[in-house]
Amino acid sequence: MHLYPITAYHYLVLAAALFALGATGVMLRRNIIILFMSIELMLNAVNLNLVAFSRLNGHVVGQVFALFIVAVAAAEAVVGLGILLAFYRNKETLNIDEVNLLRG
């Protein structure tokens, strides 16, 4: 049995696939929860790239930056879910087309 090492190329392909899946979800879906999940998927793809290049170059800077992105994404998720909860209580729907009704 011959084992192949996992290189930076493998991480980049996986990150590109995750980012494309997230971008597709952002463009095609109308549910706000799926939209937020797609944005989180794209952020995780960027984090995977940061960690892969950080390991490739032997620096810790990419890993530290990825850790900050995870912390900001957690705060964004809390604020976003709070807004979603308030929106659902007012309009009783999570359809993105109804968001423009918040203006007035």
N, CA, C and O atoms as CSV, one atom per row, in Angstrom:
chain,resi,resn,atom,element,x,y,z
A,1,MET,N,N,0.837,-1.175,0.000
A,1,MET,CA,C,0.000,0.000,0.000
A,1,MET,C,C,0.886,1.244,0.000
A,1,MET,O,O,1.827,1.350,0.787
A,2,HIS,N,N,0.579,2.166,-0.877
A,2,HIS,CA,C,1.373,3.370,-1.026
A,2,HIS,C,C,0.560,4.568,-0.553
A,2,HIS,O,O,-0.523,4.835,-1.073
A,3,LEU,N,N,1.076,5.277,0.419
A,3,LEU,CA,C,0.361,6.418,0.980
A,3,LEU,C,C,0.870,7.715,0.359
A,3,LEU,O,O,2.076,7.920,0.223
A,4,TYR,N,N,-0.052,8.573,-0.008
A,4,TYR,CA,C,0.298,9.867,-0.567
A,4,TYR,C,C,0.160,10.935,0.509
A,4,TYR,O,O,-0.820,10.944,1.254
A,5,PRO,N,N,1.122,11.824,0.595
A,5,PRO,CA,C,1.003,12.887,1.610
A,5,PRO,C,C,-0.040,13.928,1.196
A,5,PRO,O,O,-0.269,14.174,0.012
A,6,ILE,N,N,-0.648,14.516,2.187
A,6,ILE,CA,C,-1.595,15.599,1.934
A,6,ILE,C,C,-0.797,16.888,1.830
A,6,ILE,O,O,-0.113,17.290,2.772
A,7,THR,N,N,-0.893,17.521,0.688
A,7,THR,CA,C,-0.120,18.743,0.443
A,7,THR,C,C,-1.024,19.972,0.542
A,7,THR,O,O,-2.227,19.863,0.777
A,8,ALA,N,N,-0.415,21.136,0.359
A,8,ALA,CA,C,-1.184,22.383,0.393
A,8,ALA,C,C,-2.196,22.431,-0.746
A,8,ALA,O,O,-3.251,23.054,-0.618
A,9,TYR,N,N,-1.879,21.778,-1.852
A,9,TYR,CA,C,-2.803,21.734,-2.991
A,9,TYR,C,C,-4.134,21.096,-2.591
A,9,TYR,O,O,-5.195,21.568,-2.999
A,10,HIS,N,N,-4.082,20.042,-1.806
A,10,HIS,CA,C,-5.307,19.377,-1.361
A,10,HIS,C,C,-6.167,20.317,-0.511
A,10,HIS,O,O,-7.388,20.362,-0.660
A,11,TYR,N,N,-5.517,21.062,0.376
A,11,TYR,CA,C,-6.256,22.014,1.205
A,11,TYR,C,C,-6.869,23.131,0.360
A,11,TYR,O,O,-7.989,23.570,0.619
A,12,LEU,N,N,-6.132,23.584,-0.647
A,12,LEU,CA,C,-6.644,24.649,-1.506
A,12,LEU,C,C,-7.840,24.179,-2.328
A,12,LEU,O,O,-8.795,24.933,-2.518
A,13,VAL,N,N,-7.798,22.957,-2.809
A,13,VAL,CA,C,-8.929,22.425,-3.573
A,13,VAL,C,C,-10.154,22.287,-2.676
A,13,VAL,O,O,-11.265,22.634,-3.078
A,14,LEU,N,N,-9.952,21.781,-1.462
A,14,LEU,CA,C,-11.062,21.646,-0.517
A,14,LEU,C,C,-11.636,23.018,-0.155
A,14,LEU,O,O,-12.854,23.184,-0.092
A,15,ALA,N,N,-10.771,23.992,0.081
A,15,ALA,CA,C,-11.238,25.335,0.425
A,15,ALA,C,C,-11.982,25.971,-0.747
A,15,ALA,O,O,-12.982,26.659,-0.546
A,16,ALA,N,N,-11.502,25.746,-1.966
A,16,ALA,CA,C,-12.195,26.292,-3.133
A,16,ALA,C,C,-13.570,25.660,-3.290
A,16,ALA,O,O,-14.530,26.347,-3.638
A,17,ALA,N,N,-13.672,24.364,-3.038
A,17,ALA,CA,C,-14.969,23.690,-3.128
A,17,ALA,C,C,-15.924,24.209,-2.051
A,17,ALA,O,O,-17.101,24.436,-2.332
A,18,LEU,N,N,-15.439,24.397,-0.835
A,18,LEU,CA,C,-16.275,24.933,0.244
A,18,LEU,C,C,-16.725,26.360,-0.064
A,18,LEU,O,O,-17.882,26.712,0.162
A,19,PHE,N,N,-15.811,27.175,-0.578
A,19,PHE,CA,C,-16.164,28.549,-0.904
A,19,PHE,C,C,-17.186,28.595,-2.040
A,19,PHE,O,O,-18.122,29.393,-2.001
A,20,ALA,N,N,-17.012,27.746,-3.044
A,20,ALA,CA,C,-17.970,27.717,-4.161
A,20,ALA,C,C,-19.343,27.249,-3.687
A,20,ALA,O,O,-20.365,27.765,-4.138
A,21,LEU,N,N,-19.367,26.280,-2.786
A,21,LEU,CA,C,-20.634,25.808,-2.235
A,21,LEU,C,C,-21.316,26.912,-1.430
A,21,LEU,O,O,-22.530,27.091,-1.526
A,22,GLY,N,N,-20.542,27.650,-0.641
A,22,GLY,CA,C,-21.102,28.761,0.125
A,22,GLY,C,C,-21.591,29.889,-0.766
A,22,GLY,O,O,-22.654,30.459,-0.517
A,23,ALA,N,N,-20.826,30.220,-1.805
A,23,ALA,CA,C,-21.242,31.281,-2.724
A,23,ALA,C,C,-22.504,30.885,-3.478
A,23,ALA,O,O,-23.367,31.725,-3.734
A,24,THR,N,N,-22.613,29.620,-3.831
A,24,THR,CA,C,-23.824,29.140,-4.490
A,24,THR,C,C,-25.025,29.260,-3.556
A,24,THR,O,O,-26.108,29.662,-3.982
A,25,GLY,N,N,-24.837,28.917,-2.299
A,25,GLY,CA,C,-25.919,29.049,-1.327
A,25,GLY,C,C,-26.342,30.481,-1.122
A,25,GLY,O,O,-27.530,30.757,-0.956
A,26,VAL,N,N,-25.384,31.412,-1.131
A,26,VAL,CA,C,-25.717,32.827,-0.965
A,26,VAL,C,C,-26.514,33.337,-2.161
A,26,VAL,O,O,-27.461,34.106,-1.998
A,27,MET,N,N,-26.136,32.913,-3.349
A,27,MET,CA,C,-26.791,33.437,-4.554
A,27,MET,C,C,-28.147,32.806,-4.848
A,27,MET,O,O,-29.021,33.464,-5.413
A,28,LEU,N,N,-28.336,31.549,-4.477
A,28,LEU,CA,C,-29.536,30.838,-4.913
A,28,LEU,C,C,-30.629,30.712,-3.866
A,28,LEU,O,O,-31.792,30.532,-4.226
A,29,ARG,N,N,-30.306,30.798,-2.610
A,29,ARG,CA,C,-31.298,30.559,-1.561
A,29,ARG,C,C,-31.961,31.831,-1.106
A,29,ARG,O,O,-31.370,32.908,-1.188
A,30,ARG,N,N,-33.191,31.721,-0.623
A,30,ARG,CA,C,-33.941,32.866,-0.136
A,30,ARG,C,C,-34.194,32.799,1.368
A,30,ARG,O,O,-34.719,33.756,1.936
A,31,ASN,N,N,-33.844,31.717,2.019
A,31,ASN,CA,C,-34.024,31.589,3.459
A,31,ASN,C,C,-32.838,32.254,4.155
A,31,ASN,O,O,-31.687,32.002,3.799
A,32,ILE,N,N,-33.113,33.093,5.134
A,32,ILE,CA,C,-32.057,33.864,5.787
A,32,ILE,C,C,-31.116,32.952,6.569
A,32,ILE,O,O,-29.913,33.211,6.611
A,33,ILE,N,N,-31.628,31.901,7.183
A,33,ILE,CA,C,-30.778,30.993,7.951
A,33,ILE,C,C,-29.793,30.283,7.029
A,33,ILE,O,O,-28.617,30.150,7.367
A,34,ILE,N,N,-30.255,29.830,5.881
A,34,ILE,CA,C,-29.356,29.179,4.926
A,34,ILE,C,C,-28.356,30.194,4.377
A,34,ILE,O,O,-27.211,29.842,4.094
A,35,LEU,N,N,-28.773,31.426,4.230
A,35,LEU,CA,C,-27.865,32.478,3.784
A,35,LEU,C,C,-26.737,32.677,4.793
A,35,LEU,O,O,-25.572,32.765,4.404
A,36,PHE,N,N,-27.064,32.749,6.077
A,36,PHE,CA,C,-26.035,32.881,7.107
A,36,PHE,C,C,-25.132,31.651,7.163
A,36,PHE,O,O,-23.922,31.777,7.353
A,37,MET,N,N,-25.713,30.469,6.998
A,37,MET,CA,C,-24.891,29.253,6.998
A,37,MET,C,C,-23.932,29.247,5.815
A,37,MET,O,O,-22.801,28.776,5.941
A,38,SER,N,N,-24.361,29.758,4.681
A,38,SER,CA,C,-23.494,29.819,3.503
A,38,SER,C,C,-22.353,30.814,3.721
A,38,SER,O,O,-21.223,30.568,3.298
A,39,ILE,N,N,-22.643,31.918,4.371
A,39,ILE,CA,C,-21.595,32.893,4.679
A,39,ILE,C,C,-20.584,32.290,5.641
A,39,ILE,O,O,-19.381,32.498,5.481
A,40,GLU,N,N,-21.049,31.552,6.631
A,40,GLU,CA,C,-20.144,30.877,7.567
A,40,GLU,C,C,-19.289,29.842,6.848
A,40,GLU,O,O,-18.115,29.669,7.178
A,41,LEU,N,N,-19.864,29.156,5.873
A,41,LEU,CA,C,-19.106,28.173,5.094
A,41,LEU,C,C,-17.995,28.860,4.302
A,41,LEU,O,O,-16.886,28.335,4.196
A,42,MET,N,N,-18.294,30.022,3.751
A,42,MET,CA,C,-17.265,30.765,3.026
A,42,MET,C,C,-16.173,31.268,3.971
A,42,MET,O,O,-14.997,31.269,3.607
A,43,LEU,N,N,-16.548,31.693,5.175
A,43,LEU,CA,C,-15.540,32.102,6.158
A,43,LEU,C,C,-14.652,30.929,6.562
A,43,LEU,O,O,-13.447,31.101,6.745
A,44,ASN,N,N,-15.229,29.751,6.701
A,44,ASN,CA,C,-14.429,28.576,7.046
A,44,ASN,C,C,-13.490,28.177,5.919
A,44,ASN,O,O,-12.397,27.673,6.177
A,45,ALA,N,N,-13.896,28.394,4.679
A,45,ALA,CA,C,-12.997,28.131,3.556
A,45,ALA,C,C,-11.801,29.073,3.598
A,45,ALA,O,O,-10.671,28.655,3.346
A,46,VAL,N,N,-12.042,30.325,3.912
A,46,VAL,CA,C,-10.944,31.288,4.039
A,46,VAL,C,C,-10.038,30.896,5.198
A,46,VAL,O,O,-8.816,30.988,5.082
A,47,ASN,N,N,-10.616,30.463,6.309
A,47,ASN,CA,C,-9.810,30.018,7.447
A,47,ASN,C,C,-8.939,28.824,7.075
A,47,ASN,O,O,-7.783,28.745,7.492
A,48,LEU,N,N,-9.478,27.904,6.304
A,48,LEU,CA,C,-8.701,26.742,5.874
A,48,LEU,C,C,-7.512,27.175,5.024
A,48,LEU,O,O,-6.420,26.625,5.163
A,49,ASN,N,N,-7.713,28.150,4.152
A,49,ASN,CA,C,-6.608,28.687,3.356
A,49,ASN,C,C,-5.556,29.356,4.240
A,49,ASN,O,O,-4.356,29.163,4.041
A,50,LEU,N,N,-6.008,30.138,5.209
A,50,LEU,CA,C,-5.063,30.810,6.101
A,50,LEU,C,C,-4.213,29.810,6.871
A,50,LEU,O,O,-3.000,29.988,6.988
A,51,VAL,N,N,-4.828,28.776,7.390
A,51,VAL,CA,C,-4.090,27.785,8.168
A,51,VAL,C,C,-3.164,26.973,7.264
A,51,VAL,O,O,-2.045,26.650,7.663
A,52,ALA,N,N,-3.613,26.640,6.057
A,52,ALA,CA,C,-2.770,25.868,5.136
A,52,ALA,C,C,-1.527,26.657,4.740
A,52,ALA,O,O,-0.420,26.118,4.751
A,53,PHE,N,N,-1.704,27.930,4.392
A,53,PHE,CA,C,-0.545,28.736,4.018
A,53,PHE,C,C,0.344,29.035,5.217
A,53,PHE,O,O,1.563,29.137,5.079
A,54,SER,N,N,-0.257,29.173,6.385
A,54,SER,CA,C,0.528,29.391,7.587
A,54,SER,C,C,1.425,28.190,7.870
A,54,SER,O,O,2.598,28.343,8.211
A,55,ARG,N,N,0.870,27.018,7.727
A,55,ARG,CA,C,1.670,25.805,7.943
A,55,ARG,C,C,2.715,25.626,6.855
A,55,ARG,O,O,3.829,25.177,7.126
A,56,LEU,N,N,2.361,25.974,5.633
A,56,LEU,CA,C,3.293,25.849,4.514
A,56,LEU,C,C,4.499,26.775,4.691
A,56,LEU,O,O,5.633,26.385,4.412
A,57,ASN,N,N,4.251,27.995,5.153
A,57,ASN,CA,C,5.332,28.963,5.318
A,57,ASN,C,C,6.027,28.875,6.664
A,57,ASN,O,O,7.074,29.493,6.856
A,58,GLY,N,N,5.474,28.128,7.592
A,58,GLY,CA,C,6.102,27.969,8.898
A,58,GLY,C,C,5.885,29.129,9.843
A,58,GLY,O,O,6.628,29.276,10.814
A,59,HIS,N,N,4.886,29.958,9.584
A,59,HIS,CA,C,4.573,31.085,10.453
A,59,HIS,C,C,3.254,30.822,11.164
A,59,HIS,O,O,2.423,30.049,10.689
A,60,VAL,N,N,3.073,31.467,12.296
A,60,VAL,CA,C,1.862,31.289,13.081
A,60,VAL,C,C,0.840,32.386,12.798
A,60,VAL,O,O,-0.278,32.335,13.309
A,61,VAL,N,N,1.206,33.359,12.004
A,61,VAL,CA,C,0.368,34.534,11.790
A,61,VAL,C,C,-0.978,34.149,11.177
A,61,VAL,O,O,-2.012,34.665,11.601
A,62,GLY,N,N,-0.984,33.263,10.196
A,62,GLY,CA,C,-2.228,32.833,9.559
A,62,GLY,C,C,-3.148,32.115,10.525
A,62,GLY,O,O,-4.367,32.278,10.469
A,63,GLN,N,N,-2.570,31.324,11.408
A,63,GLN,CA,C,-3.385,30.596,12.384
A,63,GLN,C,C,-3.990,31.541,13.407
A,63,GLN,O,O,-5.135,31.358,13.818
A,64,VAL,N,N,-3.236,32.545,13.820
A,64,VAL,CA,C,-3.752,33.534,14.769
A,64,VAL,C,C,-4.867,34.352,14.110
A,64,VAL,O,O,-5.890,34.637,14.734
A,65,PHE,N,N,-4.659,34.724,12.851
A,65,PHE,CA,C,-5.676,35.486,12.128
A,65,PHE,C,C,-6.939,34.646,11.952
A,65,PHE,O,O,-8.045,35.175,12.056
A,66,ALA,N,N,-6.792,33.345,11.688
A,66,ALA,CA,C,-7.947,32.459,11.568
A,66,ALA,C,C,-8.693,32.359,12.896
A,66,ALA,O,O,-9.921,32.282,12.913
A,67,LEU,N,N,-7.973,32.360,13.986
A,67,LEU,CA,C,-8.609,32.332,15.304
A,67,LEU,C,C,-9.430,33.590,15.548
A,67,LEU,O,O,-10.524,33.512,16.106
A,68,PHE,N,N,-8.917,34.756,15.136
A,68,PHE,CA,C,-9.681,35.995,15.257
A,68,PHE,C,C,-10.922,35.968,14.366
A,68,PHE,O,O,-11.975,36.475,14.755
A,69,ILE,N,N,-10.804,35.384,13.183
A,69,ILE,CA,C,-11.961,35.290,12.295
A,69,ILE,C,C,-13.036,34.404,12.909
A,69,ILE,O,O,-14.225,34.700,12.789
A,70,VAL,N,N,-12.633,33.324,13.562
A,70,VAL,CA,C,-13.610,32.448,14.227
A,70,VAL,C,C,-14.318,33.205,15.345
A,70,VAL,O,O,-15.528,33.053,15.517
A,71,ALA,N,N,-13.590,34.017,16.109
A,71,ALA,CA,C,-14.202,34.794,17.190
A,71,ALA,C,C,-15.174,35.828,16.638
A,71,ALA,O,O,-16.264,36.004,17.183
A,72,VAL,N,N,-14.796,36.511,15.568
A,72,VAL,CA,C,-15.686,37.504,14.962
A,72,VAL,C,C,-16.907,36.820,14.356
A,72,VAL,O,O,-18.014,37.355,14.429
A,73,ALA,N,N,-16.717,35.641,13.758
A,73,ALA,CA,C,-17.845,34.909,13.174
A,73,ALA,C,C,-18.820,34.455,14.251
A,73,ALA,O,O,-20.029,34.433,14.021
A,74,ALA,N,N,-18.308,34.092,15.427
A,74,ALA,CA,C,-19.195,33.709,16.516
A,74,ALA,C,C,-20.024,34.906,16.984
A,74,ALA,O,O,-21.221,34.775,17.239
A,75,ALA,N,N,-19.392,36.061,17.094
A,75,ALA,CA,C,-20.130,37.268,17.477
A,75,ALA,C,C,-21.138,37.647,16.398
A,75,ALA,O,O,-22.250,38.077,16.707
A,76,GLU,N,N,-20.755,37.491,15.141
A,76,GLU,CA,C,-21.679,37.782,14.037
A,76,GLU,C,C,-22.874,36.838,14.058
A,76,GLU,O,O,-23.996,37.248,13.760
A,77,ALA,N,N,-22.641,35.591,14.404
A,77,ALA,CA,C,-23.739,34.626,14.465
A,77,ALA,C,C,-24.719,34.990,15.576
A,77,ALA,O,O,-25.931,34.866,15.398
A,78,VAL,N,N,-24.208,35.434,16.709
A,78,VAL,CA,C,-25.083,35.812,17.825
A,78,VAL,C,C,-25.932,37.025,17.461
A,78,VAL,O,O,-27.138,37.041,17.703
A,79,VAL,N,N,-25.300,38.037,16.880
A,79,VAL,CA,C,-26.042,39.234,16.486
A,79,VAL,C,C,-27.026,38.909,15.367
A,79,VAL,O,O,-28.169,39.366,15.389
A,80,GLY,N,N,-26.585,38.121,14.390
A,80,GLY,CA,C,-27.456,37.745,13.277
A,80,GLY,C,C,-28.662,36.944,13.728
A,80,GLY,O,O,-29.770,37.172,13.244
A,81,LEU,N,N,-28.466,36.011,14.645
A,81,LEU,CA,C,-29.606,35.235,15.137
A,81,LEU,C,C,-30.554,36.086,15.967
A,81,LEU,O,O,-31.763,35.854,15.961
A,82,GLY,N,N,-30.015,37.071,16.682
A,82,GLY,CA,C,-30.889,38.006,17.400
A,82,GLY,C,C,-31.749,38.819,16.452
A,82,GLY,O,O,-32.937,39.021,16.701
A,83,ILE,N,N,-31.153,39.283,15.372
A,83,ILE,CA,C,-31.914,40.028,14.359
A,83,ILE,C,C,-32.949,39.127,13.707
A,83,ILE,O,O,-34.082,39.547,13.470
A,84,LEU,N,N,-32.564,37.888,13.417
A,84,LEU,CA,C,-33.512,36.940,12.817
A,84,LEU,C,C,-34.692,36.657,13.734
A,84,LEU,O,O,-35.833,36.566,13.281
A,85,LEU,N,N,-34.415,36.522,15.009
A,85,LEU,CA,C,-35.489,36.262,15.963
A,85,LEU,C,C,-36.461,37.439,16.022
A,85,LEU,O,O,-37.676,37.239,16.050
A,86,ALA,N,N,-35.936,38.658,16.042
A,86,ALA,CA,C,-36.807,39.840,16.038
A,86,ALA,C,C,-37.593,39.935,14.734
A,86,ALA,O,O,-38.770,40.296,14.745
A,87,PHE,N,N,-36.956,39.615,13.619
A,87,PHE,CA,C,-37.636,39.647,12.325
A,87,PHE,C,C,-38.744,38.604,12.263
A,87,PHE,O,O,-39.835,38.876,11.761
A,88,TYR,N,N,-38.461,37.405,12.776
A,88,TYR,CA,C,-39.469,36.347,12.745
A,88,TYR,C,C,-40.653,36.686,13.645
A,88,TYR,O,O,-41.796,36.368,13.315
A,89,ARG,N,N,-40.387,37.322,14.767
A,89,ARG,CA,C,-41.492,37.701,15.655
A,89,ARG,C,C,-42.399,38.745,15.019
A,89,ARG,O,O,-43.605,38.746,15.261
A,90,ASN,N,N,-41.831,39.631,14.209
A,90,ASN,CA,C,-42.629,40.674,13.569
A,90,ASN,C,C,-43.340,40.187,12.316
A,90,ASN,O,O,-44.515,40.497,12.124
A,91,LYS,N,N,-42.664,39.439,11.465
A,91,LYS,CA,C,-43.215,39.085,10.153
A,91,LYS,C,C,-43.633,37.634,10.019
A,91,LYS,O,O,-44.331,37.285,9.066
A,92,GLU,N,N,-43.222,36.770,10.954
A,92,GLU,CA,C,-43.536,35.336,10.959
A,92,GLU,C,C,-43.089,34.625,9.687
A,92,GLU,O,O,-43.749,33.698,9.219
A,93,THR,N,N,-41.964,35.067,9.134
A,93,THR,CA,C,-41.347,34.416,7.991
A,93,THR,C,C,-39.847,34.680,8.024
A,93,THR,O,O,-39.390,35.660,8.613
A,94,LEU,N,N,-39.092,33.799,7.386
A,94,LEU,CA,C,-37.651,33.990,7.265
A,94,LEU,C,C,-37.240,34.118,5.805
A,94,LEU,O,O,-36.092,33.842,5.457
A,95,ASN,N,N,-38.159,34.530,4.956
A,95,ASN,CA,C,-37.882,34.712,3.539
A,95,ASN,C,C,-37.141,36.028,3.331
A,95,ASN,O,O,-37.553,37.066,3.848
A,96,ILE,N,N,-36.054,35.983,2.578
A,96,ILE,CA,C,-35.226,37.176,2.372
A,96,ILE,C,C,-35.959,38.252,1.584
A,96,ILE,O,O,-35.619,39.431,1.691
A,97,ASP,N,N,-36.959,37.869,0.794
A,97,ASP,CA,C,-37.701,38.855,0.014
A,97,ASP,C,C,-38.566,39.754,0.904
A,97,ASP,O,O,-38.977,40.833,0.476
A,98,GLU,N,N,-38.838,39.327,2.109
A,98,GLU,CA,C,-39.669,40.113,3.024
A,98,GLU,C,C,-38.855,41.104,3.850
A,98,GLU,O,O,-39.433,41.891,4.599
A,99,VAL,N,N,-37.534,41.086,3.731
A,99,VAL,CA,C,-36.682,41.956,4.552
A,99,VAL,C,C,-36.920,43.422,4.248
A,99,VAL,O,O,-36.805,44.255,5.147
A,100,ASN,N,N,-37.245,43.761,3.019
A,100,ASN,CA,C,-37.466,45.175,2.695
A,100,ASN,C,C,-38.690,45.737,3.388
A,100,ASN,O,O,-38.889,46.952,3.359
A,101,LEU,N,N,-39.511,44.921,4.005
A,101,LEU,CA,C,-40.675,45.412,4.747
A,101,LEU,C,C,-40.285,46.025,6.089
A,101,LEU,O,O,-41.128,46.635,6.746
A,102,LEU,N,N,-39.024,45.877,6.512
A,102,LEU,CA,C,-38.589,46.454,7.781
A,102,LEU,C,C,-38.423,47.969,7.690
A,102,LEU,O,O,-38.327,48.639,8.718
A,103,ARG,N,N,-38.388,48.508,6.499
A,103,ARG,CA,C,-38.139,49.947,6.336
A,103,ARG,C,C,-39.305,50.815,6.788
A,103,ARG,O,O,-39.101,51.944,7.234
A,104,GLY,N,N,-40.502,50.309,6.677
A,104,GLY,CA,C,-41.565,51.216,7.074
A,104,GLY,C,C,-42.876,50.641,7.108
A,104,GLY,O,O,-43.844,51.329,7.432
